[in-house]
């Protein structure tokens, strides 16, 4: 509401120094005080509203309907949600898989990307290393699936099998992508390798903003080892970036595992051992065309992600205080 | 302990770090190595089983095949490249600009609704894009911009991720620095451009890379929002090329992957200097 009212253009708003005119009404006083802040946000908010808020709103509404993309949506109340939790065993299984996946890969990916950024920041020749660590993010998951399928191939020519048989760990080729014990771990491994790029880059940027005087002060106070320096000075100084990294990792872990699962284990995966919440959503949205049901899955996924994101933030900020 | 490598001297700790990083870097860069090597493979090596990671008899034949294949397209190949570059450029400039503008008051001003807006932005980040795709299509359709460049750029401009990132970095700028600029007579607009943006250079440089890579590889928006062939982007063109031919096009496919990955790599090497170049933080004092 407030943004719409304060829709004076940026140029207008900025050329007026603050509080020049004597405000008369409450609205004018409000605008004189905060109009500029809203003005700065207005361009973003217009696009944000049109292409994100409206679609999300419609999607939430769709979750209470039956919608097969041919006929107009028909409102059916809570029925989708009831079905999801009471009758859809595979959905419950997919929640379990996703949580298991996220709670291991999330923290590992986050700490690994920070450590990598920190190490790179210590050395002088950085460009090539930075490129190498960002490389997996440059290629798409689908393109790289070609390579991973060869690495984890179930016959004796797969790199993994070849290596382990040569070393004498196994006698027979192992079906990495079909056996339900290894399917999820393999996907987690590929995910870790792929997911570090963006957070790595953000942390690398964040390391540049640490006040260098703090390091000197730390030396005076008796901080000797680089690891001590990292723990007591670098990490606390990078709190804004860490918070960003945590949210980013949570979002990524709850969504991105699916692409890898799809390209390596297929849909549905054998015995649903690699079935993610998003696999379930994809199944209903784009294979069965039950958009209302898929929207309900998205809402549940959103609630889980949001809850865990908030929990992680609270945990992180309470630790610091 | 000091280890000498040629002219360089380093401690054993440094040496171990660099050795470990090098091994890890080699592992992480496998996709790049594979893509380059794959693009140079002659046809017999492409189908070799078990596959060979590094090419033995490199050839440029695949690029020739790709070039010949592009003659079968109705639209000159350069048009796809133009579309891709143009859309990526507009999205990067617009996306970084909008996010930075919006992040500034969120990080540094105090106004009613600030907290709520931030929570809403974070929430939007968490909502599965697959489900919002259809409603988003309807919005684009209602605006009457289907099959135009607007449809390829506008929906991608408000990026919650970008706003969040910029806000986090801007929060680190000391309030005293902004205040002193204002006392010197700077308007908010000048403060934003002259004080805030230079100080968060690593942040927006990071965003330039991330947004470019995302837009460049995106196959969803051009597929859904465009209809005519002349509006399609490079990934779509390459995919159609590949799906037309069968086995014989494997070489062209490898070459196409190479072409797709080159601009992001070039951009990364150009921009990363701004991400990791330590800046003179004379102004920043906590």
HADDOCK unambig.tbl for C-alpha pairs under 7 A between the chains (distance, minus, plus):
assign (segid A and resid 14 and name CA) (segid B and resid 187 and name CA) 6.75 0.50 0.50
assign (segid A and resid 14 and name CA) (segid B and resid 188 and name CA) 6.50 0.50 0.50
assign (segid A and resid 14 and name CA) (segid B and resid 189 and name CA) 6.06 0.50 0.50
assign (segid A and resid 17 and name CA) (segid B and resid 187 and name CA) 6.97 0.50 0.50
assign (segid A and resid 34 and name CA) (segid B and resid 111 and name CA) 6.08 0.50 0.50
assign (segid A and resid 37 and name CA) (segid B and resid 105 and name CA) 5.22 0.50 0.50
assign (segid A and resid 37 and name CA) (segid B and resid 109 and name CA) 6.76 0.50 0.50
assign (segid A and resid 40 and name CA) (segid B and resid 101 and name CA) 5.36 0.50 0.50
assign (segid A and resid 40 and name CA) (segid B and resid 102 and name CA) 5.47 0.50 0.50
assign (segid A and resid 40 and name CA) (segid B and resid 105 and name CA) 6.90 0.50 0.50
assign (segid A and resid 41 and name CA) (segid B and resid 101 and name CA) 6.21 0.50 0.50
assign (segid A and resid 41 and name CA) (segid B and resid 102 and name CA) 4.01 0.50 0.50
assign (segid A and resid 43 and name CA) (segid B and resid 98 and name CA) 6.39 0.50 0.50
assign (segid A and resid 44 and name CA) (segid B and resid 98 and name CA) 5.11 0.50 0.50
assign (segid A and resid 44 and name CA) (segid B and resid 99 and name CA) 6.52 0.50 0.50
assign (segid A and resid 44 and name CA) (segid B and resid 102 and name CA) 6.21 0.50 0.50
assign (segid A and resid 44 and name CA) (segid B and resid 158 and name CA) 5.68 0.50 0.50
assign (segid A and resid 47 and name CA) (segid B and resid 157 and name CA) 6.77 0.50 0.50
assign (segid A and resid 47 and name CA) (segid B and resid 158 and name CA) 5.52 0.50 0.50
assign (segid A and resid 48 and name CA) (segid B and resid 158 and name CA) 5.05 0.50 0.50
assign (segid A and resid 51 and name CA) (segid B and resid 136 and name CA) 5.94 0.50 0.50
assign (segid A and resid 51 and name CA) (segid B and resid 155 and name CA) 5.54 0.50 0.50
assign (segid A and resid 52 and name CA) (segid B and resid 124 and name CA) 6.85 0.50 0.50
assign (segid A and resid 55 and name CA) (segid B and resid 132 and name CA) 5.15 0.50 0.50
assign (segid A and resid 55 and name CA) (segid B and resid 135 and name CA) 4.72 0.50 0.50
assign (segid A and resid 55 and name CA) (segid B and resid 136 and name CA) 5.30 0.50 0.50
assign (segid A and resid 56 and name CA) (segid B and resid 132 and name CA) 5.73 0.50 0.50
assign (segid A and resid 58 and name CA) (segid B and resid 135 and name CA) 6.30 0.50 0.50
assign (segid A and resid 59 and name CA) (segid B and resid 131 and name CA) 6.40 0.50 0.50
assign (segid A and resid 59 and name CA) (segid B and resid 132 and name CA) 5.87 0.50 0.50
assign (segid A and resid 59 and name CA) (segid B and resid 135 and name CA) 6.92 0.50 0.50
assign (segid A and resid 129 and name CA) (segid B and resid 25 and name CA) 6.09 0.50 0.50
assign (segid A and resid 132 and name CA) (segid B and resid 25 and name CA) 5.32 0.50 0.50
assign (segid A and resid 132 and name CA) (segid B and resid 28 and name CA) 5.87 0.50 0.50
assign (segid A and resid 132 and name CA) (segid B and resid 29 and name CA) 4.71 0.50 0.50
assign (segid A and resid 133 and name CA) (segid B and resid 25 and name CA) 6.06 0.50 0.50
assign (segid A and resid 133 and name CA) (segid B and resid 28 and name CA) 5.70 0.50 0.50
assign (segid A and resid 133 and name CA) (segid B and resid 29 and name CA) 6.79 0.50 0.50
assign (segid A and resid 135 and name CA) (segid B and resid 28 and name CA) 6.85 0.50 0.50
assign (segid A and resid 135 and name CA) (segid B and resid 29 and name CA) 5.72 0.50 0.50
assign (segid A and resid 135 and name CA) (segid B and resid 32 and name CA) 6.58 0.50 0.50
assign (segid A and resid 136 and name CA) (segid B and resid 28 and name CA) 6.73 0.50 0.50
assign (segid A and resid 136 and name CA) (segid B and resid 31 and name CA) 6.48 0.50 0.50
assign (segid A and resid 138 and name CA) (segid B and resid 213 and name CA) 6.50 0.50 0.50
assign (segid A and resid 138 and name CA) (segid B and resid 261 and name CA) 6.96 0.50 0.50
assign (segid A and resid 138 and name CA) (segid B and resid 264 and name CA) 6.71 0.50 0.50
assign (segid A and resid 139 and name CA) (segid B and resid 261 and name CA) 6.73 0.50 0.50
assign (segid A and resid 144 and name CA) (segid B and resid 31 and name CA) 6.83 0.50 0.50
assign (segid A and resid 157 and name CA) (segid B and resid 50 and name CA) 5.59 0.50 0.50
assign (segid A and resid 201 and name CA) (segid B and resid 206 and name CA) 6.49 0.50 0.50
assign (segid A and resid 202 and name CA) (segid B and resid 206 and name CA) 6.53 0.50 0.50
assign (segid A and resid 204 and name CA) (segid B and resid 276 and name CA) 6.30 0.50 0.50
assign (segid A and resid 205 and name CA) (segid B and resid 202 and name CA) 4.88 0.50 0.50
assign (segid A and resid 205 and name CA) (segid B and resid 203 and name CA) 6.08 0.50 0.50
assign (segid A and resid 205 and name CA) (segid B and resid 275 and name CA) 5.21 0.50 0.50
assign (segid A and resid 205 and name CA) (segid B and resid 276 and name CA) 5.85 0.50 0.50
assign (segid A and resid 208 and name CA) (segid B and resid 276 and name CA) 6.56 0.50 0.50
assign (segid A and resid 208 and name CA) (segid B and resid 278 and name CA) 5.29 0.50 0.50
assign (segid A and resid 211 and name CA) (segid B and resid 284 and name CA) 6.85 0.50 0.50
assign (segid A and resid 211 and name CA) (segid B and resid 285 and name CA) 6.65 0.50 0.50
assign (segid A and resid 240 and name CA) (segid B and resid 168 and name CA) 4.95 0.50 0.50
assign (segid A and resid 240 and name CA) (segid B and resid 169 and name CA) 6.69 0.50 0.50
assign (segid A and resid 241 and name CA) (segid B and resid 168 and name CA) 6.25 0.50 0.50
assign (segid A and resid 244 and name CA) (segid B and resid 165 and name CA) 6.59 0.50 0.50
assign (segid A and resid 251 and name CA) (segid B and resid 126 and name CA) 5.87 0.50 0.50
assign (segid A and resid 295 and name CA) (segid B and resid 131 and name CA) 5.94 0.50 0.50
assign (segid A and resid 298 and name CA) (segid B and resid 128 and name CA) 6.02 0.50 0.50
assign (segid A and resid 298 and name CA) (segid B and resid 131 and name CA) 6.81 0.50 0.50
assign (segid A and resid 302 and name CA) (segid B and resid 126 and name CA) 6.00 0.50 0.50
assign (segid A and resid 302 and name CA) (segid B and resid 127 and name CA) 5.48 0.50 0.50
assign (segid A and resid 305 and name CA) (segid B and resid 126 and name CA) 6.62 0.50 0.50
assign (segid A and resid 306 and name CA) (segid B and resid 123 and name CA) 6.94 0.50 0.50
assign (segid A and resid 306 and name CA) (segid B and resid 126 and name CA) 6.87 0.50 0.50
